[in-house]
Structure formats: structure tokens, C-alpha cells
Amino acid sequence: NRIDMTADEHSPVRCAAQSEPLVACRVDRLLRAGLRDFAAQPFTRSLPGLRPGDPLRAVVVPGQLLELAKLVYGPGGLERHCGDSNFRGWEYGKHRSMSAIAVEPARRGVGPVPRAAARVLLLPVGLAALWGLWEGYRWLGIREQWTWPFTVNDTNMPHVSTIWHAFGQPLQPDGPPLRHYLWHNAEALAGFALGAVIGFLLAVVLAHSTVLRRGFLPYIVVSQTVPILAIAPMVVVGLGTKGVNPSVGVAVIAAYLTFFPVAINTLRGLHSPDPRALELMRSYAAGPSKILWLLRVPASLPFIFSALKISATASVIGAIIGETPASLQGGLGYAIVNFNQYYSTQPANLWATIIVCALLGITFYLAIVVLERLVLKRAPEHFA
């Protein structure tokens, strides 16, 4: 039996169907808190505590409080409430209402400036904490004559000031200081770029061919089980016999450690789109190239950047290992081998070289993080 509804009974349902969808898990909270608690507020652009990238708990719900009030109280009840100061400024159709949940971050003063300042202050505080922990453990270990897990002495744990002084020491007579190599390591950068391109192209090919994926993917995995120390001399010596510059061989070694994470993660990302989205693209007669660049690649960007973060540090390791068989006397690999021989007399030089290698990897990693934010900041999930 069909139940007939009058126009008055049907109007709230029709109003709800025509309004913008309510954000999930917010309607019950609005009803519990009471509509008098939600004062009118301007849109997000005038609130410094709200940004498009903020989580869902701080997003604006345009026009929904007014629609909800109309459904609950009716037009007459809404007119009575409009005289209240809490409802002042609620104008129908202008979408200026906002939930109190969105106002909370602005009231607390949590915005981009305090967060940025906290991150800037966190670096010197962390370095000071590490310095104090190092010197405190060293002093206590020497005093108590600790021998486990290692003997604490001037050789195993030199002063931080001594390590800092070693940054200014040259690797060779009349050569650049050690800190110079933090900003001049073209082999690692070239290998990282080469490996990322090869891994991406390989993933694209494998994503479009099940036969190639089943045939070549096991060999790609096996390639990473071979120790890099065994492959590095083969690559460097093999390219050297062809008249190739040794630095190119070092870049190839860095690319060898870079391409695998990029290829595997990109392949996973290219297969991540919803099958319904693929069917929709095919229903519009979109070819494989359009599906790749308009659907698969945008969906795989989070996977790609995750792989690039891993490969950024791996490329530094590959370049350092490749410098040893290449006999490049101006690189960090040569510095590590050289300072290993004099570790018992000058341990601070080896510690300084290790710190330079770590800083180089961190620099590559932070560059990928900045690039990720520039590329993905316009992603739909970052907006309300």
C-alpha cells in the first residue's frame, strides 16, 4: 500500500534531498550540542587557524546548519531563533554558517605559523639533546670504565667538538674540506634520477602486460638479493673498458639501488584505481594512454613518492659503495676507506664522514618531501 504524504510532510524530505550532503558523524553532534551553540562565522579564508590541508575535524560545512535548523524547527521556529545573537548573520543561500568544530582550532590559536615555529625550534633542541646525551654517556662511561656494549674511550666516542672540527679538514692536501662533499655529490643525484626514471618506465610497461609482469618481476626481485659489493666492481670495470668515465659507473650503481623501490611501488600504485573508475574511463572511449595519465598515474603518486623517499637514501649508499672500485679519490667512499686506516689515531675524521653521509641522505629525503607537498597539495583529499 502506498502511503500518501501531504505537502507539509513532504517538504522536509524534499529540502533534505536538495541540500548539500552533510558531513558524516557531524549531524548527531550538532543535535546533541544544540543549535544555540553554533554562532555564525566567516568562511575559511578569513580564519588563520584553518587551511585546506587541515584534517576533516576542522572543515567548513557550508549552509548545512541552516538547512538542519529548517528541518528540525521548521521555518517558523527558525524565524524565532534569528533574534538570538547566536544566530545573527545566518542568511539563507549565502552559505556563511560553520560548525563550532571548525572554530575550535582558530580559538586555540593553532595555525600554520605556530606549527612552523615549533618545527624550527625542534631542530636545535634535538641537536642539543643529542649532544648532551653523547657527552653525558661519554663522561659517565669513562668514569665508570664501561666495556659493554663497547669500551667507552676517546677513540670510540670522541668529543663532539673534535668531530665538529674535523668537518673543516681536507680529504687530501690542498683539497676541499670534508663539509664540501655534502653539497657536491653529483653521482648520487644522477643515479637517483636515472633509477627513478627507469623504475617508473619499467612499472608502466609491466602494468600493461600480465605476461611481462609474470615473466620479469621475479628477476627484478632477484636482482636486489645480489650483494652490491659484488656488482659494483663488475659495473665500474666493465664500463671502464668501454672508455666510460668512472663517475658514470658510480651513478649506475646508485641507480641500481634506486630503481627497485620505485618500480615495485609504482606498479602497485598503477593498479590501485577503483575498477569502477576504469570502467567509466573505458565507457568514454578513453585509450590506454589517457587512462594512464589521467587515472593511473595520479592514483599512484602517493606510492611513487613513498618509493622515492626510500630510494633517496639508497642512492647515497650506492654512490658511496661505487666510489671504492672506481678509485675516485675525491668522494666520500674514498674518505671512508682512508679514515678507516687511521681510526685508532684520528677517529673524529671517520665520525665526521659518517655524519656527512647521513646529512646527504637527509637532504635528498627532505627534497623529496618538499616536492611531494608541492605536487600533492592540490589533491582532492586535502580540501573540504
N, C-alpha and C positions, 0 to 999 in steps of 0.2 A: 504494500500500500504506500502511495506517495503522500508525504506529509506536506501540506501547503503552508507556506510561511508568509506572513504579511510583509508589507514594505518596511515597516519599522523594525521587525525582527530580522529581516534580511540585510538591512543597511550596515550593521557592524561587520557582518561576514564579507560583504562586498567591499567595505572600506579596508578591511584587513588584506583582502586579496589584491587590491590595487596599490597598497602602500609598499614601501621598500622592505625587504626581509629583515627581520630582527636578528641581531647577533645572538648566536646560541649561548645559553647559560647566563643571559643577562635579564630576561624578562622576569624570572622569578625573583631575582634580587631587586629589581625595580619595584615590584609589587610589595615585597616584604619591607623595603625601606620606606615606602610611602612617597607619593609624588611631591609632597611639600619639601622634601629634602633635596630636590634637584633644581637648582637655580639656573636661570638662563646664562649661557656663556658664549663668547665668540668662537669662531672656527679655529682650527688648529694652528693656522699660520700666525696668529697673534699670541699664542701660548708658547713661551720659550721652553717649557718642560716637555713638549710633545713634538715628536718628529715622525716622518713617515716610516722610519725603520724601527720605531718602538714596538714592544710586544702588544698582543691583542688586548691586554687589560687596560691599555691607555689609548684606545682608538675612539674616534668620534662616531656617534650613532646619529647621523643626520635625520632630523624630522621624526624619529621614532617615538620620542617621549610624548610629543603632541598627539600622534596617532594612537598611542597606547592610552593616553588620557581620554581621548574621544571614545575609545571602545569601553573603558571602564566606567567613566562618569556620564558619558553622553554629552551632546553639545550644550545642554543647559547647565550641567554640573561644571563643565569647563569654563563657561562664562562666569559662574560664581567664583571660581578659583582665580580667574585672571586678575581680580582686585588684590590678590595677595602679592606681597613683594617677591616671594619665591618664584612666582610665575611671570613676573614683569619681563617683557621683552620676548615672550613667546608669540611669534607672529606666524600665522598659518601660511605655509608654502615657502617660507624663506629658509627653512632648514637650519635654524640657528641654535636649536636645543642640543644639549650634550649631557651625557650621564655624569654623575658625580665620580664614577670610577675614573673617567678621563681627566677630571680636575685634580685628583689626588697627587700625581707626580708634580704638577705645577705648584700646588700648595706646599709640598715638601721641599721645593727648590731643587729638585733633581733634574738636571738638564745636561746638555752636551758640554757646557763649559766646566761645571764641577767634575764631571767624569773625566774629561781630558786632563784637567789639572791633577786629579788623583793618579792617573796613569803616568803623567810626567814625574810626579813626586815618587812614584813607586820604584822607578829605576835607581835613583841614588840611595833610597832606603834599602833596597835589596842588595846593592853593591856594598853598602856599609855593613849590612848584616853578615854577608859572606866574608868580608874582610875580618870582622870581629870574630866570627866562628873559626876561621883559619888560624888567626893569630892566637886565639884562646886555646884551641886544641893543641897548637904547636907548643905554646908555653907550658901547658899542663902535661903534655906528653914527654917533653924533655925533662921536666922537673920530676915526674914520677917514673921516668925511664920505661915508657911503654914500648913493648916489642910486638904487640898484636893489634891489628892485623898486619902492621908493618912497623919497623923501627922509626920512631919519630926523632929526626935529627935535622941538621942544616942541609943535608943532601936530599932527603926525601920530601922535606917541607921547608923550603927556603922562605925568607921573609917576603911579604907582598911587595914591599918597596924594592927589593932586589929584582923581583920579576918585572916590576914596572920599569926599572932602569934598563933591563935587557931589551925592551921594545925599541930602544934607540940604538942598539948595537947592530952593526952591519953583518950580513952573512959572509961577505968576502971583504978583503982590504979595499978601501976606497969605493965600496959598494953602497947601495941604498940601505937605510935601516930596516929592521925587521917589520916595523909597522907599515912600511911602504907596500908590502905584499897583500895587505888587507884590501887595498883598492886597485891592485893591479894583478889580476888573475884572469886573463882573457881566455885561457884554455878551459877553465871550469865553466865560464859563461858561455863560450861557444859550444862546448859539449852538452851543456844543459839545453840550449836552444835546439841543437841538432837532434838530441834524443827526444825532446818533446815533439818535434815535427814528425820524426819517424814513428814514434809511438802513436800519435794521433792518426796519421795516414794508415798505419797498419790496422788500427782498430776500425777505421771506416771500411776498409776492404773486407775484414773478417765479419763485420756486422751485416754485410750484404750477401754473404755467401756461407751457407751452412757447411758445404763441403770443405772449403778452405779453412773455416774455423775448426772443424773437427780434425783436419789434417795437420795444420800448422801450430795450433795452440799448444799441444803437448811439447813440441820442440822449443817454443818460446819459453815455456816454464822451465824446461831442462837447461836452457841456456843460462839461467840465473843460479843453477846449482853448481856450476863450474867455478872454482875459486878465481877471483880476479887477478891474483898474483900469478897464476899460471897463464892467463890470457894476455896480460899486459905486455910481457916480452915478445910474444908472438906478433901482436899487432904493431908494436913500435918497430921491431926489427924488420917485419915484413914490409911495412910502409917505407922504412928507411932504405931498403934495397931498391925501391922504385923512385928514389930521389925526393921523397916527400919530407917536408920539414918535420923535425921531431915534435914540435908543438902541435901539429895536426894529429899525430898519433896519440898525444895526451888528450886532445879533445875527443877523439874517437873512444878512448877508454871511458871518459866521463859520460859520453852519450850511451855507451853500453849499459851503464848502471842507471841511466835515466829513462830509457825508452820503455822498460818493462812495466813500472807502475803506471805510466801514462797509458800504455796500450791496454792493460787489464782494466783499469778504472774507466777509461773512455768507452771500451767495449761494453762494460756494464751500464754505463750511462746512456749509450745509444739504444740499448734495449729497455730502458726504463719508462718510455712514454706509455700512457694508457692505451690499450688496444682499441678502445673506442675512438680515441683521437686519431689513431692511424686509419681506422675505417672512415672517419669523417674526411680526412685528407684525401683518401682514395676516392671517396664519393664525389669530391670536387675535381676529379681527374688530375690530381697532383702527381707529378712524376717522382722518381726516386731522389733526384737532386733537390727538388723543392721540399720533399718530406725530410730530407737530411738537414737542410739548412734552416728550415722554418720550424721543425718539430724536434728532430732527434738531437741536433747539436745544442739548442737552448736547454733541452731537458738534461743533457749530460754535463753542462757547465759546472754544477757543484761537484760532480765526480772528477772532472778534469782538474779543477783547482785543488782538490784533495790530493790527487796524484802529483801535481806539480810541487806541492809543499814537501812531499816525501822526496821527490826527485831533486829538489833544490839542494838538499844536504848531501844526497848521494852523488851528485855531480862533483862536489868539492872533494869527496873521498876518492872518486875515480881519477880526478886530475892529480891529486897528491900521489896516488899509487903509480900513475902512469909516468910521472916525472923521474922515478927511480931508474927504470930501464932505458928511458930516453936520455939519461945523463944530462938533464937540464940543471946547470949549476946555479941558476938564479931563481929557483922555485922553492916552494915550501917542502916538497918531498926531499929535495937535496938538503934543506936545512934540518929536517928531522933526522935523516941518516947521519949528517955531520955532527949534530949536537948529541946524538946518542953515544958517539965515541968519547965525548968529553963530559958525559953526565956526572961522573964522580967528582970532577973538579969544577964544572960550571953548570950545575943543574938548573939555574934560573933561565938559561937560554932555551932549554928544551921546554920548560913550562911556558915560557913566553910564546914559543912557536905553537904549542898546543892551543893556547888561548887565541892566537891569530887565526888558526884553522877553525876554531869554534865560532869566532866572530864573523868570519867569512861565510860560514853556513847560515848563521843567524841573519846576516844581511840579505842573502839570497831568499831566505824564508820570508822575511818581512817585505821584501819587494813583491813576492807573490801575494801576500796578504793584502797589500795596498792595491795591486792590480785586481784582485778578486772583488774588493769593495767598489772599485771604480766600474767594473763590468756588471756586477750583480746588484748594484744599488737601485737599479730601475726595475728589478724583478717584481712581479705582481704580489708575491707574498710579503714584500716589505711595505705595502700600502694597505690602508684601511679600506 
